[in-house]
Amino acid sequence: MADPRQQQQQQQIQPTEAMKSLLPQKGPSKSQVLAVVTLFPVGGALLCLAGLTLTGTLIGLAVATPLLLLFSPVLVPAVITIALAVTGFLTSGAFGITALSSLSWIINYLRSIRGPGREQLEHAKRRVQDTAGTMGQRTRETGHT
């Protein structure tokens, strides 16, 4: 049996070898270099714009806060009313889109039925018509008696 200290020494890797294993075996490709060279300035410019926007927002909030406090008895109900109206419009639009997509799906489904499914659909239509006819006759009979 080998000594445990000898096994630990064999398992230890030199620091330079450990670093080499973390680095890629080959350098970056031309497209990767071009992507970094192109996107680094764009990212920096967007970061600067984000900082300017944040600064402007904070300055605007500092200026508008006293006005908001003075007019809050009027603004709070107005904001609540507008928020409820917007929510109602968005909800009705969502329901409308849902209804239209459901109707569209049903129409496409009915158009695509062919073969044995078509026969089942025709049979179901006939049964509904027969049921409606018998119900009409029964109501006429009960109306005459």
C-alpha positions in Angstrom: 0.0 0.0 0.0 1.1 3.5 -0.8 1.6 6.1 1.9 -1.3 8.6 2.0 1.2 11.6 2.0 2.6 10.3 -1.3 -0.9 10.0 -2.8 -1.6 13.6 -1.8 1.7 14.8 -3.4 0.8 13.0 -6.6 -2.7 14.5 -6.7 -1.4 18.0 -6.1 -1.2 20.0 -9.4 1.2 22.8 -9.9 -0.4 26.2 -10.0 0.7 27.0 -13.5 -0.9 23.7 -14.7 -4.1 24.5 -13.0 -4.3 27.9 -14.7 -3.5 26.3 -18.1 -6.5 24.0 -17.6 -8.8 26.9 -17.1 -7.7 28.8 -20.2 -9.0 27.8 -23.6 -6.7 25.7 -25.8 -6.8 28.1 -28.7 -7.3 31.8 -29.0 -10.6 33.6 -29.9 -11.8 33.5 -33.4 -12.0 36.6 -35.7 -15.8 36.8 -35.3 -15.5 36.7 -31.5 -12.9 39.5 -31.5 -15.0 41.5 -33.9 -18.1 41.0 -31.7 -16.3 42.2 -28.6 -14.7 45.2 -30.4 -18.1 46.2 -31.8 -20.3 45.5 -28.8 -18.1 46.9 -26.1 -18.5 50.6 -27.2 -22.2 50.1 -27.8 -22.6 48.6 -24.3 -20.7 51.5 -22.8 -22.8 54.1 -24.6 -26.0 52.4 -23.5 -24.7 52.3 -20.0 -24.0 56.0 -20.1 -27.5 56.7 -21.4 -28.9 54.6 -18.6 -27.0 56.6 -16.1 -28.2 59.9 -17.6 -31.8 58.7 -17.7 -31.5 57.7 -14.0 -30.0 61.1 -13.1 -32.8 62.9 -15.0 -35.4 60.8 -13.3 -34.1 61.5 -9.9 -33.9 65.3 -10.6 -37.4 65.3 -12.0 -38.7 63.4 -9.0 -37.0 65.9 -6.6 -38.6 68.8 -8.4 -42.0 67.2 -8.7 -42.3 65.8 -5.2 -43.5 69.2 -3.6 -46.1 69.6 -6.3 -47.3 66.1 -5.9 -47.7 66.6 -2.1 -49.7 69.8 -2.7 -52.0 68.4 -5.3 -52.3 64.8 -3.9 -56.0 65.2 -2.8 -56.8 65.7 -6.5 -54.2 63.5 -8.1 -54.7 60.3 -6.1 -58.4 59.8 -7.1 -57.6 60.8 -10.7 -54.7 58.3 -10.9 -57.0 55.6 -9.4 -59.7 56.4 -11.9 -57.3 56.4 -14.9 -55.7 53.1 -13.7 -59.1 51.4 -13.4 -60.1 52.7 -16.9 -56.9 51.5 -18.5 -57.3 48.1 -16.7 -60.8 47.8 -18.0 -59.8 48.6 -21.6 -56.9 46.2 -21.5 -59.1 43.5 -20.0 -61.8 44.0 -22.6 -59.2 43.9 -25.3 -57.7 40.7 -24.0 -61.2 39.1 -23.8 -61.9 40.2 -27.3 -58.7 38.8 -28.7 -59.4 35.5 -26.8 -62.9 35.3 -28.3 -61.7 36.0 -31.8 -58.9 33.5 -31.6 -61.4 30.9 -30.2 -63.8 31.5 -33.0 -61.0 31.4 -35.6 -59.8 28.1 -34.1 -63.4 26.6 -34.2 -63.9 27.8 -37.9 -60.5 26.3 -38.9 -61.3 23.1 -37.1 -64.7 22.8 -38.7 -63.2 23.5 -42.2 -60.5 20.9 -41.7 -62.9 18.0 -40.8 -63.0 15.5 -43.6 -63.8 11.8 -43.9 -65.3 10.0 -40.9 -65.2 13.1 -38.7 -67.4 14.9 -41.2 -70.0 12.2 -41.0 -70.0 12.5 -37.2 -70.5 16.3 -37.5 -73.4 15.8 -39.9 -75.0 13.2 -37.6 -74.7 15.6 -34.7 -76.3 18.4 -36.7 -79.2 16.1 -37.6 -79.7 15.1 -34.0 -79.7 18.8 -32.9 -82.2 19.6 -35.7 -84.4 16.6 -34.7 -84.3 17.6 -31.1 -85.2 21.2 -31.9 -88.1 19.9 -34.1 -89.5 17.7 -31.4 -89.2 20.4 -28.8 -91.1 22.7 -31.1 -93.9 20.2 -31.6 -94.2 19.6 -27.9 -94.5 23.3 -27.2 -97.2 23.6 -29.9 -99.1 20.7 -28.4 -98.9 22.1 -24.9 -100.0 25.5 -26.2 -103.1 24.1 -28.0 -104.2 22.0 -25.0 
